């Protein structure tokens, strides 16, 4: 979860997705994402990356054949963040390419994206000082292969957060599954290369 408690990411990666995976018992640990990301960025595309925990409770990151880094772990209690338990009334599946375009189109006029879904269509809109924009996807369009709506739903979310996650993982996922309810958190699901999945939760913007 980010420091402002607006966004939360949950990643599930099966052991079959790794070239080598050894874990004799359940292990729970935490790392500082910004520091961990800096280490991973020191790798080349051809490098193997090995992650292990040392006997003195440090994270050992081995990159390629000649780079080794050690990181201090965060107390596991600091990482105990429960996942939101929400009943979603709307599910909209959009191709990742189209979703990225929608975010760019709305960002021209607004800092926030509003999603309105009904049984037959989904509308993505934004409004700002310079004007407003609306993108409509009708049921059956190839850009939106699936839409399921139990109850007409509308909610608004930060484009900064949405752009960050879509730029990071959208390219490796064929579709983006958007699930939400009126004025409730949004859950985006990305299935990566048919081996893992990422859930991204984002709190709604609540206007006073």
MDTraj code that builds the backbone (N, CA, C; nanometers):
import mdtraj as md
import numpy as np

residues = "UNK UNK UNK UNK UNK UNK UNK UNK UNK UNK UNK UNK UNK UNK UNK UNK UNK UNK UNK UNK UNK UNK UNK UNK UNK UNK UNK UNK UNK UNK UNK UNK UNK UNK UNK UNK UNK UNK UNK UNK UNK UNK UNK UNK UNK UNK UNK UNK UNK UNK UNK UNK UNK UNK UNK UNK UNK UNK UNK UNK UNK UNK UNK UNK UNK UNK UNK UNK UNK UNK UNK UNK UNK UNK UNK UNK UNK UNK UNK UNK UNK UNK UNK UNK UNK UNK UNK UNK UNK UNK UNK UNK UNK UNK UNK UNK UNK UNK UNK UNK UNK UNK UNK UNK UNK UNK UNK UNK UNK UNK UNK UNK UNK UNK UNK UNK UNK UNK UNK UNK UNK UNK UNK UNK UNK UNK UNK UNK UNK UNK UNK UNK UNK UNK UNK UNK UNK UNK UNK UNK UNK UNK UNK UNK UNK UNK UNK UNK UNK UNK UNK UNK UNK UNK UNK UNK UNK UNK UNK UNK UNK UNK UNK UNK UNK UNK UNK UNK UNK UNK UNK UNK UNK UNK UNK UNK UNK UNK UNK UNK UNK UNK UNK UNK UNK UNK UNK UNK UNK UNK UNK UNK UNK UNK UNK UNK UNK UNK UNK UNK UNK UNK UNK UNK UNK UNK UNK UNK".split()
xyz = np.array([
    [0.0843, -0.1194, 0.0000],
    [0.0000, 0.0000, 0.0000],
    [0.0880, 0.1247, 0.0000],
    [0.0434, 0.2262, -0.0750],
    [0.1235, 0.3477, -0.0792],
    [0.1054, 0.4258, 0.0514],
    [0.1964, 0.5191, 0.0836],
    [0.1921, 0.5894, 0.2128],
    [0.0620, 0.6647, 0.2383],
    [-0.0044, 0.7107, 0.1325],
    [-0.1282, 0.7871, 0.1509],
    [-0.2511, 0.6973, 0.1644],
    [-0.2319, 0.5650, 0.1554],
    [-0.3399, 0.4670, 0.1684],
    [-0.4483, 0.4840, 0.0615],
    [-0.4051, 0.5281, -0.0562],
    [-0.4974, 0.5445, -0.1681],
    [-0.4949, 0.4232, -0.2593],
    [-0.3768, 0.3619, -0.2734],
    [-0.3611, 0.2506, -0.3674],
    [-0.2958, 0.1305, -0.2999],
    [-0.3320, 0.0128, -0.3495],
    [-0.2792, -0.1133, -0.2963],
    [-0.2591, -0.2092, -0.4125],
    [-0.1475, -0.2803, -0.4117],
    [-0.1212, -0.3773, -0.5180],
    [-0.1013, -0.5156, -0.4576],
    [-0.1601, -0.6164, -0.5214],
    [-0.1513, -0.7557, -0.4763],
    [-0.1076, -0.8401, -0.5950],
    [0.0094, -0.9035, -0.5841],
    [0.0660, -0.9805, -0.6946],
    [0.0701, -1.1286, -0.6574],
    [0.0214, -1.2127, -0.7463],
    [0.0256, -1.3576, -0.7274],
    [0.1059, -1.4179, -0.8422],
    [0.2157, -1.4870, -0.8063],
    [0.3041, -1.5451, -0.9071],
    [0.3303, -1.6905, -0.8689],
    [0.2804, -1.7883, -0.9428],
    [0.2997, -1.9290, -0.9063],
    [0.4449, -1.9719, -0.9221],
    [0.4859, -2.0744, -0.8466],
    [0.6257, -2.1189, -0.8550],
    [0.6632, -2.1694, -0.9939],
    [0.5640, -2.2135, -1.0706],
    [0.5914, -2.2629, -1.2055],
    [0.6386, -2.1530, -1.3002],
    [0.6183, -2.0268, -1.2609],
    [0.6579, -1.9154, -1.3466],
    [0.8069, -1.8841, -1.3362],
    [0.8739, -1.9443, -1.2367],
    [1.0151, -1.9169, -1.2154],
    [1.1013, -2.0258, -1.2784],
    [1.2207, -1.9889, -1.3211],
    [1.3146, -2.0856, -1.3760],
    [1.3583, -2.1846, -1.2689],
    [1.3758, -2.1346, -1.1462],
    [1.4096, -2.2200, -1.0326],
    [1.3406, -2.1637, -0.9089],
    [1.2784, -2.2512, -0.8313],
    [1.2038, -2.2060, -0.7128],
    [1.2224, -2.3082, -0.6014],
    [1.2809, -2.2643, -0.4903],
    [1.3021, -2.3517, -0.3757],
    [1.2507, -2.2810, -0.2511],
    [1.1531, -2.3408, -0.1847],
    [1.0994, -2.2837, -0.0608],
    [1.0438, -2.3994, 0.0228],
    [1.1120, -2.4325, 0.1313],
    [1.0740, -2.5483, 0.2121],
    [0.9616, -2.5178, 0.3102],
    [0.9399, -2.3909, 0.3402],
    [0.8337, -2.3523, 0.4340],
    [0.7863, -2.2115, 0.4009],
    [0.6685, -2.1764, 0.4541],
    [0.6147, -2.0422, 0.4284],
    [0.7078, -1.9369, 0.4875],
    [0.7360, -1.8365, 0.4099],
    [0.8236, -1.7281, 0.4532],
    [0.7532, -1.5957, 0.4256],
    [0.7519, -1.5090, 0.5252],
    [0.6899, -1.3781, 0.5094],
    [0.7944, -1.2713, 0.5385],
    [0.8089, -1.1784, 0.4443],
    [0.9069, -1.0717, 0.4642],
    [0.8629, -0.9477, 0.3878],
    [0.9203, -0.8345, 0.4231],
    [0.8875, -0.7092, 0.3563],
    [1.0135, -0.6381, 0.3100],
    [1.0020, -0.5656, 0.1999],
    [1.1139, -0.4869, 0.1482],
    [1.0633, -0.3468, 0.1136],
    [1.1539, -0.2529, 0.1105],
    [1.1204, -0.1176, 0.0664],
    [1.1210, -0.1158, -0.0861],
    [1.0043, -0.0901, -0.1438],
    [0.9872, -0.1021, -0.2879],
    [1.0833, -0.0129, -0.3653],
    [1.1006, 0.1128, -0.3206],
    [1.1865, 0.2038, -0.3968],
    [1.3305, 0.1537, -0.4004],
    [1.3798, 0.0997, -0.2875],
    [1.5166, 0.0489, -0.2835],
    [1.5303, -0.0803, -0.3647],
    [1.4288, -0.1668, -0.3543],
    [1.4308, -0.2929, -0.4285],
    [1.4292, -0.2668, -0.5797],
    [1.3485, -0.1682, -0.6211],
    [1.3395, -0.1359, -0.7636],
    [1.4729, -0.0849, -0.8177],
    [1.5448, -0.0095, -0.7364],
    [1.6753, 0.0411, -0.7803],
    [1.7716, -0.0742, -0.8097],
    [1.7663, -0.1784, -0.7269],
    [1.8537, -0.2934, -0.7499],
    [1.8164, -0.3666, -0.8783],
    [1.6872, -0.3909, -0.8969],
    [1.6423, -0.4651, -1.0149],
    [1.6781, -0.3905, -1.1430],
    [1.6753, -0.2584, -1.1380],
    [1.7072, -0.1793, -1.2572],
    [1.8544, -0.1898, -1.2967],
    [1.9371, -0.2449, -1.2097],
    [2.0792, -0.2625, -1.2429],
    [2.1029, -0.3865, -1.3280],
    [1.9966, -0.4562, -1.3630],
    [2.0094, -0.5774, -1.4448],
    [1.9879, -0.5463, -1.5922],
    [2.0469, -0.6305, -1.6774],
    [2.0215, -0.6248, -1.8207],
    [1.9139, -0.7280, -1.8551],
    [1.8581, -0.7184, -1.9737],
    [1.7509, -0.8098, -2.0148],
    [1.7955, -0.9556, -2.0123],
    [1.9225, -0.9810, -2.0390],
    [1.9721, -1.1186, -2.0466],
    [2.0124, -1.1747, -1.9105],
    [2.0137, -1.0900, -1.8066],
    [2.0587, -1.1346, -1.6747],
    [1.9533, -1.2182, -1.6034],
    [1.9962, -1.3219, -1.5339],
    [1.9107, -1.3918, -1.4395],
    [1.9159, -1.3168, -1.3064],
    [1.8043, -1.3154, -1.2355],
    [1.7980, -1.2511, -1.1045],
    [1.7577, -1.3553, -1.0012],
    [1.8395, -1.3708, -0.8984],
    [1.8117, -1.4674, -0.7919],
    [1.7869, -1.3907, -0.6616],
    [1.6774, -1.4245, -0.5940],
    [1.6413, -1.3592, -0.4683],
    [1.6340, -1.4647, -0.3585],
    [1.7025, -1.4404, -0.2489],
    [1.7010, -1.5345, -0.1371],
    [1.7146, -1.4572, -0.0065],
    [1.6882, -1.5268, 0.1040],
    [1.7008, -1.4663, 0.2364],
    [1.8153, -1.5345, 0.3095],
    [1.9075, -1.4558, 0.3599],
    [2.0256, -1.5101, 0.4267],
    [1.9927, -1.5508, 0.5698],
    [2.0858, -1.6221, 0.6333],
    [2.0654, -1.6661, 0.7714],
    [2.0543, -1.5484, 0.8675],
    [2.1192, -1.4371, 0.8340],
    [2.1102, -1.3193, 0.9208],
    [1.9957, -1.2267, 0.8807],
    [1.8953, -1.2846, 0.8121],
    [1.7709, -1.2157, 0.7799],
    [1.7910, -1.0922, 0.6917],
    [1.8729, -1.1075, 0.5895],
    [1.8902, -1.0037, 0.4889],
    [1.8426, -1.0586, 0.3547],
    [1.7941, -0.9705, 0.2698],
    [1.7542, -1.0111, 0.1360],
    [1.8768, -1.0064, 0.0454],
    [1.9102, -1.1200, -0.0137],
    [2.0238, -1.1282, -0.1042],
    [1.9728, -1.1303, -0.2475],
    [2.0147, -1.0320, -0.3252],
    [1.9753, -1.0225, -0.4654],
    [2.0991, -1.0418, -0.5518],
    [2.0991, -1.1480, -0.6317],
    [2.2109, -1.1772, -0.7207],
    [2.1680, -1.1497, -0.8643],
    [2.2415, -1.0628, -0.9314],
    [2.2100, -1.0245, -1.0688],
    [2.3219, -1.0720, -1.1604],
    [2.2861, -1.1553, -1.2573],
    [2.3874, -1.2090, -1.3464],
    [2.4864, -1.2956, -1.2717],
    [2.6119, -1.2931, -1.3136],
    [2.7140, -1.3770, -1.2528],
    [2.8015, -1.3033, -1.1513],
    [2.7935, -1.1703, -1.1497],
    [2.8926, -1.0994, -1.0696],
    [2.8392, -0.9865, -0.9817],
    [2.7073, -0.9712, -0.9712],
    [2.6530, -0.8648, -0.8871],
    [2.5731, -0.9244, -0.7722],
    [2.6059, -0.8827, -0.6524],
    [2.5330, -0.9278, -0.5329],
    [2.5004, -0.8070, -0.4469],
    [2.3759, -0.7992, -0.4052],
    [2.3319, -0.6914, -0.3179],
    [2.2630, -0.7515, -0.1952],
    [2.2801, -0.6846, -0.0814],
    [2.2081, -0.7245, 0.0393],
    [2.1233, -0.6066, 0.0866],
    [1.9981, -0.6391, 0.1235],
    [1.9049, -0.5364, 0.1710],
    [1.8495, -0.5764, 0.3066],
    [1.8290, -0.4778, 0.3915],
    [1.7632, -0.5038, 0.5195],
    [1.6131, -0.5212, 0.4961],
    [1.5544, -0.6166, 0.5642],
    [1.4122, -0.6435, 0.5505],
    [1.3304, -0.5534, 0.6425],
    [1.2047, -0.5357, 0.6070],
    [1.1103, -0.4630, 0.6906],
    [1.0397, -0.5630, 0.7808],
    [1.0091, -0.5243, 0.9027],
    [0.9329, -0.6113, 0.9925],
    [0.8032, -0.6528, 0.9247],
    [0.7708, -0.7820, 0.9320],
    [0.6527, -0.8328, 0.8622],
    [0.5234, -0.7673, 0.9091],
    [0.5186, -0.7230, 1.0346],
    [0.3973, -0.6590, 1.0864],
    [0.3655, -0.5323, 1.0094],
    [0.4705, -0.4697, 0.9514],
    [0.4496, -0.3470, 0.8756],
    [0.3867, -0.3747, 0.7393],
    [0.3853, -0.5003, 0.6988],
    [0.3315, -0.5353, 0.5670],
    [0.1957, -0.6049, 0.5756],
    [0.1391, -0.6150, 0.6960],
    [0.0105, -0.6826, 0.7127],
    [-0.1031, -0.5902, 0.6708],
    [-0.1335, -0.5882, 0.5436],
    [-0.2396, -0.5035, 0.4914],
    [-0.3496, -0.5920, 0.4353],
    [-0.4668, -0.5930, 0.4977],
    [-0.5753, -0.6782, 0.4465],
    [-0.6260, -0.6269, 0.3120],
    [-0.6663, -0.7194, 0.2260],
    [-0.7217, -0.6807, 0.0975],
    [-0.8666, -0.6353, 0.1157],
    [-0.9105, -0.5379, 0.0389],
    [-1.0488, -0.4904, 0.0500],
    [-1.1491, -0.6023, 0.0201],
    [-1.2511, -0.6112, 0.1012],
    [-1.3580, -0.7071, 0.0770],
    [-1.4794, -0.6299, 0.0253],
    [-1.4975, -0.6344, -0.1049],
    [-1.5972, -0.5499, -0.1700],
    [-1.6827, -0.6339, -0.2644],
    [-1.8109, -0.6034, -0.2683],
    [-1.8998, -0.6620, -0.3679],
    [-1.9046, -0.5675, -0.4866],
    [-1.8558, -0.6145, -0.6004],
    [-1.8497, -0.5295, -0.7189],
    [-1.9773, -0.5449, -0.8009],
    [-2.0381, -0.4312, -0.8352],
    [-2.1606, -0.4335, -0.9139],
    [-2.1357, -0.4214, -1.0639],
    [-2.0149, -0.3837, -1.1021],
    [-1.9845, -0.3671, -1.2439],
    [-1.8492, -0.4288, -1.2765],
    [-1.8455, -0.4990, -1.3877],
    [-1.7213, -0.5571, -1.4377],
    [-1.7088, -0.5209, -1.5856],
    [-1.6032, -0.4478, -1.6175],
    [-1.5798, -0.4032, -1.7546],
    [-1.4412, -0.4506, -1.7970],
    [-1.4346, -0.5297, -1.9032],
    [-1.3072, -0.5803, -1.9548],
    [-1.2723, -0.5031, -2.0814],
    [-1.1580, -0.4372, -2.0797],
    [-1.1140, -0.3535, -2.1910],
    [-0.9746, -0.3996, -2.2347],
    [-0.9475, -0.3976, -2.3651],
    [-0.8127, -0.4315, -2.4093],
    [-0.7145, -0.3310, -2.3494],
    [-0.5959, -0.3767, -2.3154],
    [-0.4992, -0.2897, -2.2496],
    [-0.4604, -0.1712, -2.3379],
    [-0.4533, -0.1950, -2.4692],
    [-0.4212, -0.0853, -2.5612],
    [-0.5280, 0.0221, -2.5580],
    [-0.6549, -0.0185, -2.5598],
    [-0.7655, 0.0760, -2.5578],
    [-0.7722, 0.1503, -2.4240],
    [-0.7484, 0.0781, -2.3143],
    [-0.7547, 0.1412, -2.1827],
    [-0.6465, 0.2484, -2.1699],
    [-0.5282, 0.2202, -2.2216],
    [-0.4199, 0.3182, -2.2197],
    [-0.4583, 0.4416, -2.3009],
    [-0.5225, 0.4217, -2.4160],
    [-0.5674, 0.5344, -2.4976],
    [-0.6721, 0.6173, -2.4244],
    [-0.7634, 0.5488, -2.3565],
    [-0.8695, 0.6192, -2.2830],
    [-0.8085, 0.7094, -2.1752],
    [-0.7124, 0.6567, -2.1015],
    [-0.6489, 0.7376, -1.9971],
    [-0.5832, 0.8610, -2.0571],
    [-0.5150, 0.8435, -2.1711],
    [-0.4507, 0.9570, -2.2368],
    [-0.5516, 1.0588, -2.2870],
    [-0.6633, 1.0113, -2.3427],
    [-0.7665, 1.1019, -2.3938],
    [-0.8298, 1.1838, -2.2814],
    [-0.8558, 1.1200, -2.1692],
    [-0.9199, 1.1910, -2.0584],
    [-0.8221, 1.2867, -1.9908],
    [-0.6955, 1.2499, -1.9857],
    [-0.5970, 1.3331, -1.9174],
    [-0.5750, 1.4676, -1.9872],
    [-0.6176, 1.4788, -2.1112],
    [-0.6068, 1.6060, -2.1826],
    [-0.6864, 1.7153, -2.1117],
    [-0.7971, 1.6768, -2.0485],
    [-0.8852, 1.7781, -1.9874],
    [-0.9021, 1.7617, -1.8370],
    [-0.8585, 1.6493, -1.7786],
    [-0.8898, 1.6246, -1.6385],
    [-0.7790, 1.5473, -1.5680],
    [-0.7787, 1.5561, -1.4355],
    [-0.6864, 1.4782, -1.3530],
    [-0.7536, 1.3529, -1.2986],
    [-0.8821, 1.3375, -1.3308],
    [-0.9589, 1.2246, -1.2779],
    [-1.0381, 1.1560, -1.3879],
    [-1.0560, 1.0257, -1.3716],
    [-1.1352, 0.9458, -1.4649],
    [-1.2631, 0.8997, -1.3958],
    [-1.3770, 0.9268, -1.4586],
    [-1.5052, 0.8759, -1.4098],
    [-1.5486, 0.7603, -1.4984],
    [-1.5947, 0.6522, -1.4346],
    [-1.6426, 0.5356, -1.5090],
    [-1.7906, 0.5169, -1.4772],
    [-1.8726, 0.5092, -1.5820],
    [-2.0157, 0.4843, -1.5664],
    [-2.0522, 0.3628, -1.6505],
    [-2.1049, 0.2599, -1.5866],
    [-2.1357, 0.1358, -1.6578],
    [-2.2831, 0.0998, -1.6434],
    [-2.3415, 0.0561, -1.7549],
    [-2.4774, 0.0029, -1.7560],
    [-2.4723, -0.1296, -1.8306],
    [-2.5866, -0.1925, -1.8473],
    [-2.5889, -0.3249, -1.9101],
    [-2.5388, -0.3226, -2.0542],
    [-2.5524, -0.2093, -2.1223],
    [-2.5223, -0.2045, -2.2657],
    [-2.3963, -0.1269, -2.3018],
    [-2.3391, -0.0506, -2.2080],
    [-2.2231, 0.0305, -2.2444],
    [-2.1454, 0.0762, -2.1210],
    [-2.0241, 0.1232, -2.1476],
    [-1.9411, 0.1835, -2.0431],
    [-1.8927, 0.3183, -2.0937],
    [-1.9028, 0.4184, -2.0082],
    [-1.8570, 0.5526, -2.0438],
    [-1.7398, 0.5910, -1.9547],
    [-1.6351, 0.6436, -2.0166],
    [-1.5178, 0.6914, -1.9453],
    [-1.5111, 0.8424, -1.9695],
    [-1.5125, 0.9206, -1.8640],
    [-1.5223, 1.0651, -1.8829],
    [-1.4335, 1.1409, -1.7854],
    [-1.4130, 1.2681, -1.8183],
    [-1.3363, 1.3559, -1.7319],
    [-1.3744, 1.4992, -1.7581],
    [-1.3593, 1.5814, -1.6560],
    [-1.3974, 1.7217, -1.6695],
    [-1.2959, 1.8083, -1.5972],
    [-1.2576, 1.9180, -1.6593],
    [-1.1624, 2.0102, -1.5977],
    [-1.1936, 2.1530, -1.6366],
    [-1.1029, 2.2450, -1.6009],
    [-1.1251, 2.3862, -1.6300],
    [-1.1307, 2.4139, -1.7799],
    [-1.0587, 2.3313, -1.8586],
    [-1.0520, 2.3567, -2.0026],
    [-1.1641, 2.2909, -2.0814],
    [-1.2372, 2.2001, -2.0188],
    [-1.3449, 2.1333, -2.0902],
    [-1.3719, 1.9939, -2.0372],
    [-1.4312, 1.9097, -2.1188],
    [-1.4626, 1.7736, -2.0764],
    [-1.4488, 1.6761, -2.1925],
    [-1.4377, 1.5484, -2.1604],
    [-1.4231, 1.4438, -2.2616],
    [-1.5033, 1.3216, -2.2185],
    [-1.5585, 1.2527, -2.3171],
    [-1.6345, 1.1298, -2.2913],
    [-1.5983, 1.0276, -2.3982],
    [-1.5595, 0.9085, -2.3551],
    [-1.5341, 0.7969, -2.4476],
    [-1.6347, 0.6871, -2.4138],
    [-1.7096, 0.6432, -2.5126],
    [-1.8142, 0.5429, -2.4916],
    [-1.7778, 0.4132, -2.5628],
    [-1.7857, 0.3023, -2.4911],
    [-1.7675, 0.1696, -2.5495],
    [-1.8991, 0.0943, -2.5369],
    [-1.9512, 0.0508, -2.6508],
    [-2.0775, -0.0219, -2.6532],
    [-2.0522, -0.1722, -2.6389],
    [-2.1470, -0.2415, -2.5785],
    [-2.1382, -0.3862, -2.5646],
    [-2.1236, -0.4506, -2.7021],
    [-2.0278, -0.5419, -2.7141],
    [-2.0046, -0.6092, -2.8410],
    [-1.8885, -0.5528, -2.9193],
    [-1.8397, -0.4358, -2.8804],
    [-1.7242, -0.3783, -2.9498],
    [-1.5995, -0.4590, -2.9167],
    [-1.5087, -0.4779, -3.0123],
    [-1.3875, -0.5579, -2.9858],
    [-1.2977, -0.4980, -2.8786],
    [-1.3043, -0.3657, -2.8592],
    [-1.2223, -0.3015, -2.7552],
    [-1.2707, -0.3350, -2.6146],
    [-1.3964, -0.3810, -2.6047],
    [-1.4544, -0.4176, -2.4750],
    [-1.5166, -0.5566, -2.4870],
    [-1.4354, -0.6621, -2.4732],
    [-1.4854, -0.7983, -2.4962],
    [-1.5878, -0.8465, -2.3932],
    [-1.5981, -0.7782, -2.2801],
    [-1.6930, -0.8258, -2.1786],
    [-1.7407, -0.7097, -2.0914],
    [-1.8702, -0.7116, -2.0584],
    [-1.9252, -0.6176, -1.9615],
    [-2.0375, -0.6881, -1.8862],
    [-2.0308, -0.6849, -1.7536],
    [-2.1344, -0.7429, -1.6688],
    [-2.1717, -0.6389, -1.5625],
    [-2.2982, -0.6028, -1.5566],
    [-2.3416, -0.4987, -1.4644],
    [-2.4637, -0.5467, -1.3863],
    [-2.4468, -0.5606, -1.2556],
    [-2.5594, -0.5967, -1.1691],
    [-2.6432, -0.4741, -1.1360],
    [-2.5765, -0.3599, -1.1304],
    [-2.6421, -0.2343, -1.0945],
    [-2.5647, -0.1207, -1.1602],
    [-2.6339, -0.0268, -1.2234],
    [-2.5657, 0.0862, -1.2861],
    [-2.4728, 0.1516, -1.1843],
    [-2.3478, 0.1748, -1.2235],
    [-2.2472, 0.2209, -1.1280],
    [-2.1645, 0.3357, -1.1855],
    [-2.1303, 0.4314, -1.0980],
    [-2.0469, 0.5453, -1.1365],
    [-1.9490, 0.5755, -1.0246],
    [-1.8229, 0.5950, -1.0604],
    [-1.7218, 0.6319, -0.9615],
    [-1.6079, 0.7045, -1.0323],
    [-1.5282, 0.7785, -0.9547],
    [-1.4215, 0.8624, -1.0093],
    [-1.2893, 0.8281, -0.9416],
    [-1.1806, 0.8233, -1.0222],
    [-1.0502, 0.7807, -0.9705],
    [-0.9383, 0.8688, -1.0260],
    [-0.8273, 0.8708, -0.9546],
    [-0.7120, 0.9519, -0.9929],
    [-0.6427, 0.8968, -1.1171],
    [-0.6207, 0.9824, -1.2146],
    [-0.5512, 0.9402, -1.3361],
    [-0.4025, 0.9175, -1.3121],
    [-0.3441, 0.9900, -1.2186],
    [-0.2016, 0.9713, -1.1889],
    [-0.1738, 0.8268, -1.1476],
    [-0.2551, 0.7755, -1.0561],
    [-0.2374, 0.6371, -1.0096],
    [-0.2659, 0.5374, -1.1211],
    [-0.3715, 0.5623, -1.1978],
    [-0.4077, 0.4697, -1.3049],
    [-0.2996, 0.4646, -1.4127],
    [-0.2484, 0.5804, -1.4499],
    [-0.1424, 0.5834, -1.5509],
    [-0.0178, 0.5105, -1.5041],
    [0.0144, 0.5237, -1.3765],
    [0.1358, 0.4607, -1.3234],
    [0.1303, 0.3090, -1.3372],
    [0.0175, 0.2482, -1.2983],
    [0.0086, 0.1021, -1.3028],
    [-0.0060, 0.0530, -1.4466],
    [-0.0800, 0.1240, -1.5301],
    [-0.0986, 0.0794, -1.6682],
    [0.0319, 0.0896, -1.7460],
    [0.1089, 0.1948, -1.7241],
    [0.2382, 0.2083, -1.7916],
    [0.3346, 0.0986, -1.7462],
    [0.3221, 0.0583, -1.6191],
    [0.4148, -0.0408, -1.5639],
    [0.3856, -0.1828, -1.6124],
    [0.2584, -0.2215, -1.6187],
    [0.2265, -0.3621, -1.6482],
    [0.1281, -0.3828, -1.7626],
    [0.0667, -0.2747, -1.8104],
    [-0.0357, -0.2902, -1.9126],
    [0.0138, -0.3543, -2.0412],
    [0.1402, -0.3277, -2.0773],
    [0.1936, -0.3779, -2.2035],
    [0.2073, -0.5293, -2.2071],
    [0.2182, -0.5926, -2.0892],
    [0.2359, -0.7382, -2.0855],
    [0.1041, -0.8106, -2.0575],
    [-0.0049, -0.7364, -2.0501],
    [-0.1369, -0.7966, -2.0284],
    [-0.2258, -0.7628, -2.1471],
    [-0.2969, -0.8607, -2.1979],
    [-0.3812, -0.8374, -2.3145],
    [-0.5036, -0.7539, -2.2843],
    [-0.5583, -0.7725, -2.1625],
    [-0.6777, -0.6984, -2.1237],
    [-0.6642, -0.6444, -1.9816],
    [-0.7484, -0.5478, -1.9514],
    [-0.7589, -0.4928, -1.8158],
    [-0.9008, -0.5189, -1.7674],
    [-0.9145, -0.5878, -1.6554],
    [-1.0450, -0.6147, -1.5967],
    [-1.0723, -0.5090, -1.4905],
    [-1.1739, -0.4260, -1.5126],
    [-1.2103, -0.3194, -1.4187],
    [-1.3346, -0.3626, -1.3416],
    [-1.3238, -0.3688, -1.2093],
    [-1.4379, -0.4040, -1.1247],
    [-1.4566, -0.2947, -1.0203],
    [-1.5807, -0.2498, -1.0049],
    [-1.6063, -0.1405, -0.9108],
    [-1.7559, -0.1315, -0.8803],
    [-1.7891, -0.0462, -0.7863],
    [-1.9271, -0.0112, -0.7546],
    [-1.9315, 0.1398, -0.7316],
    [-2.0495, 0.1958, -0.7280],
    [-2.0624, 0.3402, -0.7116],
    [-1.9918, 0.3884, -0.5852],
    [-1.9025, 0.4851, -0.6035],
    [-1.8276, 0.5497, -0.4944],
    [-1.7507, 0.4495, -0.4083],
    [-1.7069, 0.3396, -0.4699],
    [-1.6294, 0.2371, -0.4003],
    [-1.4952, 0.2179, -0.4702],
    [-1.3986, 0.1533, -0.4011],
    [-1.2679, 0.1304, -0.4633],
    [-1.2772, 0.0525, -0.5945],
    [-1.1837, 0.0814, -0.6821],
    [-1.1708, 0.0136, -0.8103],
    [-1.0677, -0.0986, -0.7979],
    [-1.0947, -0.2122, -0.8607],
    [-0.9946, -0.3179, -0.8701],
    [-0.9655, -0.3447, -1.0167],
    [-0.8374, -0.3289, -1.0518],
    [-0.7928, -0.3644, -1.1862],
    [-0.7203, -0.4978, -1.1795],
    [-0.7497, -0.5854, -1.2733],
    [-0.6794, -0.7131, -1.2801],
    [-0.6031, -0.7222, -1.4111],
    [-0.4743, -0.7558, -1.3995],
    [-0.3887, -0.7789, -1.5150],
    [-0.3399, -0.9232, -1.5078],
    [-0.3637, -0.9999, -1.6120],
    [-0.3084, -1.1353, -1.6193],
    [-0.1852, -1.1291, -1.7079],
    [-0.0709, -1.1654, -1.6495],
    [0.0570, -1.1466, -1.7171],
    [0.1071, -1.2772, -1.7771],
    [0.1166, -1.2805, -1.9078],
    [0.1757, -1.3933, -1.9810],
    [0.1181, -1.5286, -1.9399],
    [-0.0074, -1.5305, -1.8971],
    [-0.0773, -1.6536, -1.8583],
    [-0.0134, -1.7270, -1.7403],
    [0.0733, -1.6600, -1.6653],
    [0.1376, -1.7282, -1.5528],
    [0.1129, -1.6585, -1.4190],
    [0.0815, -1.5339, -1.4197],
    [0.0610, -1.4627, -1.2937],
    [-0.0476, -1.3577, -1.3095],
    [-0.0884, -1.3006, -1.1985],
    [-0.1889, -1.1953, -1.2052],
    [-0.1576, -1.0856, -1.1049],
    [-0.1987, -0.9655, -1.1404],
    [-0.1780, -0.8483, -1.0559],
    [-0.3133, -0.7843, -1.0296],
    [-0.3440, -0.7597, -0.9024],
    [-0.4625, -0.6838, -0.8647],
    [-0.4180, -0.5478, -0.8127],
    [-0.4768, -0.4438, -0.8659],
    [-0.4459, -0.3073, -0.8242],
    [-0.5738, -0.2439, -0.7716],
    [-0.5726, -0.2036, -0.6456],
    [-0.6889, -0.1412, -0.5818],
    [-0.6657, 0.0088, -0.5704],
    [-0.7691, 0.0863, -0.6020],
    [-0.7572, 0.2319, -0.5968],
    [-0.8813, 0.2924, -0.5331],
    [-0.8591, 0.3732, -0.4312],
    [-0.9712, 0.4381, -0.3621],
    [-1.0355, 0.5421, -0.4539],
    [-1.1667, 0.5617, -0.4406],
    [-1.2348, 0.6587, -0.5276],
    [-1.2125, 0.8010, -0.4797],
    [-1.2342, 0.8944, -0.5685],
    [-1.2373, 1.0354, -0.5301],
    [-1.3781, 1.0645, -0.4813],
    [-1.3883, 1.1103, -0.3587],
    [-1.5191, 1.1416, -0.3009],
    [-1.5321, 1.2924, -0.2929],
    [-1.6231, 1.3471, -0.3734],
    [-1.6431, 1.4924, -0.3744],
    [-1.7358, 1.5325, -0.2620],
    [-1.6999, 1.6426, -0.1959],
    [-1.7819, 1.6912, -0.0836],
    [-1.9040, 1.7645, -0.1357],
])
top = md.Topology()
chain = top.add_chain()
for i, resn in enumerate(residues, 1):
    res = top.add_residue(resn, chain, resSeq=i)
    for name in ("N", "CA", "C"):
        top.add_atom(name, md.element.get_by_symbol(name[0]), res)
traj = md.Trajectory(xyz[None], top)
